[in-house]
Amino acid sequence: MPSRSVRYLAVFALVGLAALVTPLAAPADDGGDDEADVRVERRCTDGSRIRLRARENDDALRVVLDVRTTRRSARWLVVVVHERRFVLRAVRRPGQRSRSFTVRLTVPDWPGRDTVVARALGPRGQLCRAALTVPGA
């Protein structure tokens, strides 16, 4: 059986390792107001990126979806789901000079936590998916 000091050292090392590995989640601060964004950014297949943001605003959530693609002018099918209900099904295209597009929505802010999921299906089967949860008040 290991000595008492070896056990304390092992426990201390495990707690320190857990503190380093566990990410701290905090809302993004944008200048001191009491409202905060919840953000998530993910890589998609074939090099594209998706960013999903949500902000509480009175009785609504403002949702912003940004997709940065690898191809210009390609059609993307975009679907946004709020609390297991479809709030958007649309086709979007990046601009002629840019390789990105943005979708802005306002959805109801229901009591408790709200979950928003966005999916974008692009050319040649590119798939982007991002999900976030806005903590309730």
ROZA-703830 format. One record per residue (C-alpha): x, y, z; residue in one letter. Coordinates in steps of 0.2 Angstrom, whole numbers. Layout:
FIDREN   east  north     up  code
FIDREN      X      Y      Z     A
...
! end
This chain:
FIDREN   east  north     up  code
FIDREN      0      0      0     M
FIDREN      7     17     -5     P
FIDREN     12     29      9     S
FIDREN      0     43     14     R
FIDREN     11     57      5     S
FIDREN     11     47    -11     V
FIDREN     -8     46    -11     R
FIDREN    -10     65     -7     Y
FIDREN      2     69    -21     L
FIDREN     -8     58    -33     A
FIDREN    -24     66    -28     V
FIDREN    -16     83    -30     F
FIDREN    -10     79    -47     A
FIDREN    -27     72    -53     L
FIDREN    -36     88    -47     V
FIDREN    -23     99    -56     G
FIDREN    -25     89    -72     L
FIDREN    -44     90    -71     A
FIDREN    -43    109    -69     A
FIDREN    -32    110    -84     L
FIDREN    -42     99    -95     V
FIDREN    -60    105    -90     T
FIDREN    -64    120   -101     P
FIDREN    -72    135    -93     L
FIDREN    -88    140   -102     A
FIDREN    -93    158   -101     A
FIDREN   -104    169   -111     P
FIDREN    -95    181   -123     A
FIDREN    -94    199   -116     D
FIDREN    -96    213   -129     D
FIDREN    -94    229   -119     G
FIDREN   -102    228   -102     G
FIDREN   -121    226   -105     D
FIDREN   -130    213    -95     D
FIDREN   -135    203   -110     E
FIDREN   -123    190   -117     A
FIDREN   -121    180   -133     D
FIDREN   -119    162   -133     V
FIDREN   -108    156   -147     R
FIDREN   -102    141   -156     V
FIDREN    -91    138   -171     E
FIDREN    -88    122   -180     R
FIDREN    -79    115   -195     R
FIDREN    -89    107   -208     C
FIDREN    -84     94   -221     T
FIDREN    -73    100   -235     D
FIDREN    -66    115   -226     G
FIDREN    -81    126   -223     S
FIDREN    -85    133   -206     R
FIDREN   -101    137   -197     I
FIDREN   -104    149   -183     R
FIDREN   -120    150   -173     L
FIDREN   -124    164   -161     R
FIDREN   -139    168   -150     A
FIDREN   -143    183   -139     R
FIDREN   -158    185   -127     E
FIDREN   -168    201   -131     N
FIDREN   -183    204   -120     D
FIDREN   -195    189   -125     D
FIDREN   -185    184   -140     A
FIDREN   -169    176   -145     L
FIDREN   -159    184   -159     R
FIDREN   -150    170   -169     V
FIDREN   -137    173   -181     V
FIDREN   -130    159   -192     L
FIDREN   -114    162   -203     D
FIDREN   -107    150   -215     V
FIDREN    -90    152   -223     R
FIDREN    -89    141   -238     T
FIDREN    -75    135   -250     T
FIDREN    -85    139   -266     R
FIDREN    -93    154   -272     R
FIDREN   -111    155   -278     S
FIDREN   -115    137   -273     A
FIDREN   -132    134   -266     R
FIDREN   -134    129   -248     W
FIDREN   -150    121   -240     L
FIDREN   -151    129   -222     V
FIDREN   -162    122   -208     V
FIDREN   -164    130   -191     V
FIDREN   -173    121   -177     V
FIDREN   -178    129   -161     H
FIDREN   -184    117   -147     E
FIDREN   -187    103   -160     R
FIDREN   -198    115   -171     R
FIDREN   -192    120   -188     F
FIDREN   -190    139   -189     V
FIDREN   -182    141   -206     L
FIDREN   -180    130   -221     R
FIDREN   -172    140   -235     A
FIDREN   -159    140   -249     V
FIDREN   -145    153   -248     R
FIDREN   -130    157   -259     R
FIDREN   -114    166   -255     P
FIDREN   -111    182   -264     G
FIDREN   -102    183   -280     Q
FIDREN    -87    191   -272     R
FIDREN    -88    182   -255     S
FIDREN    -88    165   -249     R
FIDREN   -100    167   -235     S
FIDREN   -118    170   -231     F
FIDREN   -127    175   -215     T
FIDREN   -145    171   -209     V
FIDREN   -153    182   -195     R
FIDREN   -168    176   -186     L
FIDREN   -179    180   -171     T
FIDREN   -187    166   -161     V
FIDREN   -197    166   -145     P
FIDREN   -187    165   -129     D
FIDREN   -197    152   -119     W
FIDREN   -195    149   -100     P
FIDREN   -180    139    -96     G
FIDREN   -166    134   -107     R
FIDREN   -168    136   -126     D
FIDREN   -159    124   -139     T
FIDREN   -155    130   -156     V
FIDREN   -148    118   -170     V
FIDREN   -143    124   -187     A
FIDREN   -138    113   -202     R
FIDREN   -132    118   -219     A
FIDREN   -130    106   -233     L
FIDREN   -119    112   -248     G
FIDREN   -113    106   -264     P
FIDREN   -105     89   -266     R
FIDREN   -113     84   -249     G
FIDREN   -104     97   -238     Q
FIDREN   -112     96   -221     L
FIDREN   -111    109   -207     C
FIDREN   -120    107   -190     R
FIDREN   -119    118   -175     A
FIDREN   -130    117   -159     A
FIDREN   -131    129   -144     L
FIDREN   -141    130   -128     T
FIDREN   -145    147   -121     V
FIDREN   -147    146   -102     P
FIDREN   -164    151    -95     G
FIDREN   -166    166    -83     A
! end
